[in-house]
Amino acid sequence: MATVTEQVGEVLLGSSEEPQMSQVMRAAFMRHAVKDEATGQYFLGENEFIDAVAPEGEDYHKIKRFQYGILFIVADRERKGRVTLHDWSNFQNLLAKPDAEYEVTYRLFDQDGDGLIDFNEFENVWKAHKGDDSLPFDWNSEWATLYIGAKNRRHTMTYPQFSQMLRGLQGERVRQAFLHFDKNKDGYIEPEEFQRIILETAKHKLSDHLLENLHTLCNISAGSKISYANVRAFQNIIQQMDMVELIIRNATNKSGDGKIARTDFLNEAARISRFNLYTPMEADILFHFAGLDEPSGKLSLKDFARVLDPSWHTAYSLGSSAADAGHKAISKTKSFFADVLEGVHHFALGSLAGAFGAFMVYPIDLVKTRMQNQRSSRVGEMLYKNSLDCFRKVIKNEGPTGLYSGVLPQLVGVAPEKAIKLTVNDLVRGKFTDKATGHIWLPWELFAGGSAGACQVVFTNPLEIVKIRLQVQGEVAKTVDGTPRRSAMWIIKNLGLVGLYKGASACLLRDVPFSAIYFPCYSHLKRDYFGETPTKSLGVLQMLTAGAIAGMPAAYLTTPCDVIKTRLQVEARKGEATYTGLRHAATTIYQQEGFKAFFKGGPARILRSSPQFGFTLAGYEVLQRALPMPGHADEERPSGHVEPGVGLAEAKAPLPYLRSRNALKIILDLDENFGRPKLPQGKWPGLAGVGTRPQA
C-alpha cells in the first residue's frame, strides 16, 4: 500500500504510470476469489475466472461468455482445476506481451509445457473441443504436411511455426470445406453450403448483417450457385477488413455527399494500397453486402458499418429474446439511477471544493472590490493607496473578520455557479467535438466557454450584488457616521427581484468573455503544454499552474467590465453620481477618473482567480479520496460495450481484455465449438450450449 507521502505526491504532481501491476492483479483476483477452508488459500474456479476476465453485463455477442473458460485452461498451468494468485499473476503478465494472442493459443496446445507442440498434443486438444458435426478437416493434406510433416514423418512445432500455421488455417478450412461440398468437381456449391462454411469458420468475426445474407452472394453473377472464385474473393475481403475500412473512410471523407460508388472505392484503393490490390469481384462483393437496401449503388459509411463492424446487430437479434430485452431494460434503468447518483455525488463534492477555494481567496476578492469602488474624483476620498494598503487598513479598522465581510453569499453561490459553468461548457463542447478524433474547432471552444459564462449569470448576479454591498459597508461605516450595518436578507428585500439583477448586462459583459478565454486556454495548456492524456493524469500543482496561466489573461482583460459591474451594483454614497447604465457608467468613469480606472483591482483579480482554481481542485482531489461514492470501486475492467458499436470506433476496453478476446478469435478459427461444454451423447440433446450447438 502506498505511503501517505507517495499519495500526497501523486495528488500534487500527477502520475503518468499505471498502478503497480501486483496491486492491480491482486485486487482483480480477490474480487472474485473463493477461499479453500482446508488450506486457507484463495483461488479461482472456472466460473470465478470467467467472472474476472469477462464481466457480466457486457455484450459479447460474437464470442459467448462461457467460451472464456478456454483461457482458464491456459491460466491453470498445473491442471488442478483452480487458478491461484500466482497463476493469475502469470496469466496477466502473459496478456501484457505484444504477441499475447498467439502465445495464449500456443500454451493451450502445449499440454506438457515443454515449449514445443507435437502433433499428438495438438490433435488431442483439437478433437476434445471440435463439434461432432463440424465440417471435416484433413490434417494429412498437402497444406498441413508443409507445417507438421507427413503422417509418418511428423515433427514438433516451435512457437513461430505454430503461429504461422494458425495464420493460414482459416483459409485452408474454407478450401477443404468447399471441396467437401463440391461433389461433382465443377467448382460450384449451393448458397446454403457456402453459408454453412462461413458460419463454421468465421461466424465469430462477422456482423449479423453479413451472416444472415451470405446466401445472396450468388446474386453478384449469373446463375444460382457460388463459385470458388466468389468464395476466395469473399474471404480476401473479410481478411482485409481493417484496410478496407481505411479506404472507405478516406473515400467517403473526400466525397461531397459522404457517399461513394464502386469506382470511388477502387480509385481510393489504388492511391492507398502499395502491396494489395482489390479485384473487381472483391469490390462487387463488398458493395453487394453493404448495399442490399440501397439500389443506387452509392453508399455511406453507415451502410458499410453493417459489413465492417463485427458487433453490428440486426433489429431482430436485438429484440429476439424478451428475457434479454427485459434484462437490458433493467440494466439501463440501474445505470440511469447510478449515473444520477454519481452526478449528485460529484456535484456535492464540487460544491464543497468550490466553497473551500472561494473561502481561501475571499480576502483578495474583498480588496479587489473596494479598490474598484474607490472613486478618485473627490479630494480626500482616496482611502487606499493600493491593494496592500487596502488590506492593512481593513484589518486595522475592521479586524481580521472584516476581510470576510459578505463571505456567506459567496459560499452559497459557488455551488450553482461552478455546476452551471462546468456543465454547460462540457455539454456544448461535447456537441461540437469530433467523436472520432476528439478535436474541436477553436471558434466552437470559444462559443462553449462563452455560453457557460452567460448561463452562470442567472445565479451569480444576485449573489454578487449582495456580496459587494456587504463588502463595502464596512468602509462606509468608518467614513460616514450613523451608517447602519445591513444583513444579507435586508439587502435582498430592499433590492427586490428586479434590483437583484442590477448590473446583469455588465455581469454578462464580464463573464461571457472571461469563460470564452479561460476554458480554451486551460484545455490547451493541459493537453498541449503539460501533456495530459487518457493515460497521464495531471497533479494539483500542474492543474494549478495551468489554471493560473489561463486565468491571467481572462481575469485582466475582463477587468474593465468588472469595474463597470461593481460601480453599477454598489449603492452610491451621498454626493456621488448614480450610474444609469453600461454606457453612462463607462463614459462617466473615463471622464472623471481616466482610462486607468478601468483596470482598478486588475492585479487583485489575477491573484484571486489563479489560487482559487488551485484550492478548488486540491479540495476536490482530497474529498474524492476521503469520501468515495458508496458502493463504487475503481475496477480494472471493461465498461460499456467491449466491442466498438456502429460507427467503426476503436474498442475502449483495457488492452489485456482485448488480447484475451483476440486470442479466442484465433482459437475459434480452429473450430467454432472450442469452449462449449460437452456431455455424453444422448444427454439432454435439446439444451443449448451442452452437447449441441446453441443458437447464436
N, C-alpha and C positions, 0 to 999 in steps of 0.2 A: 504493500500500500504506500502511495506517495506521502512524503512528509509534508508538514504544514508549509515549510519553506518552498518545496517544489510546487505545491498547489498555488501559493501566492505568486511564485514566479511565472507559472503558466497563465494565470489571470492577467498579470501585468504585461508580460512580454509576448503572450500568444504561443502557439505551437504549430509547427509545420510537419510534425512527425505523427505517425499513427501511435495509438497506445501500445504499450509493451504487449507483444503477442501472447506471452504467457498469461497475462491478466485477462485478455480478451478470450483466449481459449478456455481458461478455467471458468469464467463467468458463463459462457455459452454451454459448456459441459454441465455445470452444476444446475443450470436452469431446468435441465431435462433428466439428469441422472437419478437413478434409484440406488438405495443402499442395500448391500448384502449384509443381512443381520448376523450371519455366521462370522464373517471376516471383518465387517465394518467398512469394507471398501465400496466406493461408489462406482457405478458402471452404467453403460447404455446398452439396453437390449435393442433388437432391431426396430421395434416401434418407437422407442425413445430416440434412437439415432435418426430415424426418418423425421421425427418432430424437430430435431435440432438442425438438420440440413435442408428440410423442405417444410417450412412452417405451414400450418393450416390456414385457410382463408385466402390463399393465393390462387390465381388462375393458371393451373399447369397445362390444361387443355391438350397439348400435343403429346406430352410425356406424363403418364399417370403418376400421381404422387407415390403410390406404393412401389413403383419401379425404382425409386431412390434407394430401396433396400439392397439393390445390387452393390451400391457403394459400401454398404455395411460389410460385405464380404471382403472388400479391399481394406477397410479400416481394421477389421478383426484379423490381425496378422497371425495370431496363434490358433485360429479356428476354434475358439472356446465358446462362441455364441454370445460374446459380450465384448464391448469396447471400453477399455479402461481410460483413465485420464491420459496416461502415457500414449496409448494407441491413438486417442483423439488428437493429441498434440502432433504426433507424427503425420496423421492424415491431413490436418490443417496445413502443416508445412509442405506436404506434398501438393496440395491445391495452390500453394503460393508460387510454385515453379512455373516458368513461362510455357513449358510444354506439358502442363499437368494433365490435359485432356487425354493425351496418348499414353502417358505413364500410368495413369489410373487404369486404363484399359489393359495395358501390359501386365500390371500386377494382378488383375482379375484372373488372367490365364496362367500366370507364373505361380502355380499352386505350391510348389516346394520352396519358393523364394530364393532360388539359386541364381537369378538374374538371366536365365535362359529358358526358352519355351521349346519343348519338343512337341512333335505332332500329337502324341498320345495325350499330353496335358491339354493341348488346345482342343482336341476332339472331345475329350471328356466334358469339359466345361460347355462347349458348344451344344453337344447332344443333351446335356442336362437342362438346357434352357430353351432349345428350339421347340416350336409347337409341333404336335403330331401331324397336323395337316398343312404344315408350311410347304412352300414350294421347294422342290428338290434342289440340292446343290452338290455338284461332283467335285470332291477335293482331289480327284485324280485327273482333272482336266489339264490341258496344256498350260493354261494360265496359272493354276495353283502349283503345278510342279516347278514352275520357274522360281517360286518363292520357297517352297518347302521340300522340293525334291520329289522324285517319282515314288511310287508306292513302296518299292523295296529299297529305296535309297533316300529315305527321309533324313533331313538334317535339322539341328536345332536352329532357332531363330533368335538373333540378338534384338535388342530394343529398336534400333534404327530399321532393321529389316522388317520386323513385325509391323511397325508404324507405317512403313511404306506399303506393305501389303494391304493394310486396312484402308489406305487412301484410295486404292483402286477396286476394293472389294464390291462396293455397291454397283459399279458398272458391270462387273463380271456376273453378279447375281441377276441383273436385268437381262444380260445377254443369254445366260443359261435358261432363264425363265422363258424368254422369247422362243428359244429352240424347243423347249418342252411343249409349248402350245402350238408351234408351227409343225403340225404332224405331217403335212404333205410337202413340206420343204419348198414352199413357193414364196417365202419371205413376207407373209401376211398373217396377222392374227385378228381375232374378233375384238371389238371395242371393250367388251366385258372382260376379256382375258387381259388386255392391257391395263384396265382399271385394277384388276386384282394384283398384277405385278407391281404397280406403283404403290398400292395400298400396303403391300407386304414389305416393300423395300424402302419407301421414302415417306410414309404417312406422317412420321414424327417431325418432318421438316417442311411440310407444305400446308397451305391455308385450306380452310373448309371449302372455299370457292373452287380452288383447283381440284380438290379431291372429289367433289360432287359432280364435276363437269368433265372428268377425264375421258369418259366415253365419247364426248363430242369432238375429240381430236380427229376422228375420221372425216370430219366435215371440211377440213382445210384442203382436201384434194378430192378428186373424183373417186367414186367407189365407196363402199360401206365398210371397208376393212382398214387396218392400220399397218403400215409397212415398217420394216426395221429402221429405215431412214427416219421415219416420223419419231420412233422411239428414241433413237440416238439424238436427234435434234432436241426433243423434249428434255432428255437427260442433260445435255450440254447447257441448256438454259437454266435448269434448276441448280446445276453445279456452279454457275457463274452469276448467281443472283446478286451478289454484292456489287459486281462490276456493272451488271445490267441496271441496277438502281442508280449508280453514279451517272451512267449515260443518260438515263431518263430524267434525272434531276437537272442535269446541265441543259438538256434539250428543252424541257418544259420552262426553265428559267429564261431561256432565250426567246421563247415563243410569246407573241403579243397577247394571246388569249389564254396562255398556260396549257395549251393542248398541242399534241404532236401526232403526226401520221407516221406510218411505217417508214417512209422515205426519210423523215427527220431523224428517226432513231438510227438508221443505218449511216446517215451522214455524220451524226454526232459520234457514233461508234468508231468511224474512220478517223476522226480527229483525236479521240482519247486513246483508243486501243493501239498498242505498239506490237504486242505479240499474239493477240487473239483477234480474229475476225469472225463476225457472225454471218452465217449463211442466210440466204433468203428464206429457207424453210424455218430456221430458228426464229427469225423476225416474225414470220407468219404465225408461228405457234404462240409467241409472246402476245401479239396483238389479238389473236383469236380468243385466248382465255381472258385477257384484260377487257376486251370489248364485246363480250357476249350480249350486253344490254345497250350497246352503243353502235348502231349500224353505220354511223357516219364515217367511222374509221379514224377519227381524231379523238385522242384520249388524253385525259388529265392525269395528274399524279394520283388523285383519288381513285381513278379507275385501275391504275397499276398496283395500288396498295393491296387489292384483293389477291394479286398474284405474288407480290414481293414480300408481303408481311405474313410470316408463318402463324401469327396469333390472330389473324383476321377471322372473325366469327360471322357466320350467316345468321340471319334473323331466326331461322329455325333452330339452330344449335343453341342460341341464347335463350330461347323460350321452350325448349324441348321437354324440360322437366319442371313440373310445378314445384316439386320439393327444392330443386336447385334455385328456382326463381324466388321462392319464399326465403330460402337461406340467404340469398344475396340481398333481398329487401331488408331482412333483419340486420344483416351486416352493415348495410348502408345507413340504416337508422342509428345503429350503435355508433357508427363512425361519425354521423352528423352530430349526435349529442356529445361525443368525445371531443370533436372539433370546437363545439360551442364552449364546453367546459375549459378546454385548453385556452381558448381565446379569452375567457373571463380571467383565467389564472394569469396569463401574460398581461392583461390589462391592469389587474390589481398590482402585479409586481412593477409594471411600468409606472403606475401612478405613484407608488411608494418611492421608487427610484427618482422619478421626476421631482417629487416633493423634496427629497433629500438634496438633489442638485440645486434646486431653486433656493432652498434654505441656506446652503453653503455660500452662495454668491449674492444673497439678498442685500447685504450692506453696500456692495458695489452698485447694485441697482438703485438703491436709495440715493447714493451720492450722485449717480448719473441723473436721476430725476430732478434733484434740487439744483444741480448745475444748469440743466436745461431750462428750468423755470426761472432762473435768476435773470432779471432784466437790468440792463446797464444804462437805460435812458435817463434815470433819475439819480441825481447826486446823493450820495450817502446810502444808496440802496444796495451797494455791492457788498453782500455779506461774506462771500467766499472768493478768495483769490484764485484758487484752483481746486482740483478734486481732492488733493491731500489736505489742503486747508479746510475744506468742507468736512472731510472725515474727522479731523481733530475737533472742530467746533461742535459737531453733532454729539460727540462723546462728552465734551466739556459742558455743553448746555443741556443735553437731554439724557446723558448717561449712556452706557453700553446698550441698554434696551432701545434707545432711540434709533439705533441702526436697524431695528427690526419693526419699525412702525409700518403697519399695514401688511405684515407678512402673512396673516391668516388668509385673506382673499387670494393672495398669490399662490399659496399652497393648495387651496381648494381649486383654483383654476388650472393648475398644472395638469391634472389628470385628463380632463376633456381636451385641453389644448394639445398635449402630446399625442393622445389617442387619435384625434381627428387628423392632425397634421401627418402623422406617420401612415395612418390607414389610407387616406386619400392619395398621398404620394405613391404608395405601393400599388394601390388599385389602378391609378392612371398609368403608371409606368408599366404595369403588367399588361394593360390593354394594348400598348404600343410597342412592347418588346417583341423582337423576333424570337419565336419559340425555338427555332432550330439553332440559332447562333447565340442567343442571349444578349444581343446588342440592341440598343435603342438610339434612334436619331436624336442628335443634340437638341433641336427645337422641341421635340416631344419631351425630353428631360426637363427643359425649362418650363414647358406647359404644365407638366406634372407637379413640379415644385410650386409654381405659381398658384395652381388650383388648390394645393394643400394650404398655402398661406391664406387664400381667400376664404376657405371654409372655416378655418380656426377663428376668424374674427367674430363669428356668431357668439362664441363663448368668451373669448378673451377681451373683447371691448368693454363689456360691463365690469368685468373684474379689474381691468386695467384702470378704468376711471375711478373706481373705489380705492384701489391701491394707491394711485397717485395722490388723491386728495388726503388720504391718511398719511402718506409720506411727507407732504409739505406742511401739514397743520402744526407740526412741532416747531418749525421755524417761524410760522406766523404767530404762534402763541408767544414767542420770545420777542417779537418786534412790535406787535400790536396788543396793547393792554386790553384785558377783558374778553379776549377771543376764547370762546368755549371750545372744548375738545369734543369732537363728534365721533360717534361709533360708526361702524360699517353699515349697520342696519338703518341708522338715521340718514346717512348719505344716500342709501338706496331708496328709502321712502321719499326723501326730498327731491331726488332727481326724477323718479318715476321711470316707466318703461322707455319712453322716448329719450329722456335725459341720459339713461344708461348707454345709449348708442351715440351720444355726442362725440364727435371726432371719429366716427366709424369710417368715414371716407379717408381720413388721414391714416387710420389704422390699416385699412386696405392698401393704401399707397405705400405703407411701410412693409407690411407682412408679405404681400404678393412678390415684390422684387427680392426681399430677403430670402424667402424659401426658394425662389427660382434660381438664385445664385448659390444658396447654401447646399441644397441636396445634390445637384450635379457635381459641384466641387468636391463634396465629401465622398460621393460614389467613385469619382475618377481618382481621387487621391488614394483611397483604399485599394482599388484594383490596379491602377497603373503605377503608383509610386511604392506602396507598401506590399504589393504583390498578393493581395487576398485572392484565394481560390477556394473551390469547394473542399480541398484537402488541407488548406493552410488557413487557420483561424488567427486573427489578429488579437494581440493583447490589449489591455485597457490603455497602456501608455501609447501604443501605436494609434488606437482609435482616438485617444485624447489629442494626440498631435494632429491627426487628420481633421478632427473636429475643430481644433484651434485654428489651423491654417484656413480651413473653409469658412470659418466664422469671421475671420478678419475682414475680407472684402465685403462679405454680406452685411456685417454689422456697420462698418464705417461708411460704406456707400449709401446706406439707407438712413443714416443719422439725420439728414435734413427732414425727412418725412417723420422721424420720431420726435424731433424738436417741435414741429408743427402740431403733431398729435398731442404732445404734452401740454402745449400752450392752450390748445382748444379744450382739453379736458380738465385743466386746473381751474379752480374757481378764482376769478380775478379779484385782486385786492382793491381797496379804495384808491382812487386816483389812477389806476391802471386801465389801459384800453381793453375793451372786450372785443374779442375777435368774432366775426360773423360767419366766417367760412375759411376754406382752404386758401383761396386766392387772397383774401383780405389778410389772413394771418401771415402768409408768406411775404406779401408786399409790405406790411407794417414792420415785421421783423427786419427785413432788408433795409428799409428806410431809416429805422430808429437805431439799429444795432450793427448793421453791416453784414457782409457775406459770411464772416467768420462765425456769426451767431448760429448759423445753420449746422455747425459741426460741434456745438457745445455738448459735452458729455460723450463725444465720439470715442476717446480712449477708454472711458469707463464702460461703454457698450462692448468694446472689444474684450476688455478684461473680464466682463461678466459672461459673455456668450461662450468664450473658449473653455474656462474651467467648469461652467455649468454642465456642458455636454459631457465632459470627462467624469465629473462627480456622478452624473446620472447613470452613465454606463457602468462605472465601478460599482455603484449601489445595486444596479440590476444584476451584474455578474454574481455579487455576493449573495443576493436574495435568491437567485436561481439555484445556487448550491445549498443554501441553508433551508429553502422552502420549495423543494421539488414538487411537481404535481403529484398528488396521491395516486398510487396505482400505476404510475407511469415510469418506466425504466428505459434507459438508453440501451437498446439492444442492437447487437451487430447482426442484423437480419434484414432480408428484403422487405420492402414495404410497397404497397400499391401493387401494380401488375409487374411481375418479374419479366415478362416479355414486353417488348415495345408494342404499343397499340397501333391502331390505324393512324397513319401519319408518318410511318417509317422513321421514328425517332430511335436513338440508341437506347439500349437497356440501361436502367439506372441501378439495378441490384448490385450488391457487393461482388467484386471480382471472384472470390472463392466460390460463391454460389454459381456464378455464370460458368465457371470452369467445370464444376461438378455437373451442371446441366449439359454442357457441351460434350463431356465425357460420355454421358448417357446417349447422346445423339450418335456418337461413334459406335458405341456398343450395339445400339438398336439397328445399325446398318447391317449387323450380322444376322439378326432375326428380331422381328417386332415383339416376340414373346419373352425376351430377356426381362427378368424381374417379375414375371407373373407367377403367382403361387400355383403349384400343380398338385393334384391329388390322384390317387389311383383311378384308372379308367372305370367308369360306371358310377362314380360317386358324385351325386348332385350335379348332373350334366347341365342343368339349366342355370346354375349360379354364376353370374357374371364375374369374371376375374379368377375363378377357381376351376381349373381343369378345362375351361373353354375360353375362347377369345371374347372378352367383353366388348360391348359396343363402345364406339368412340364417343 
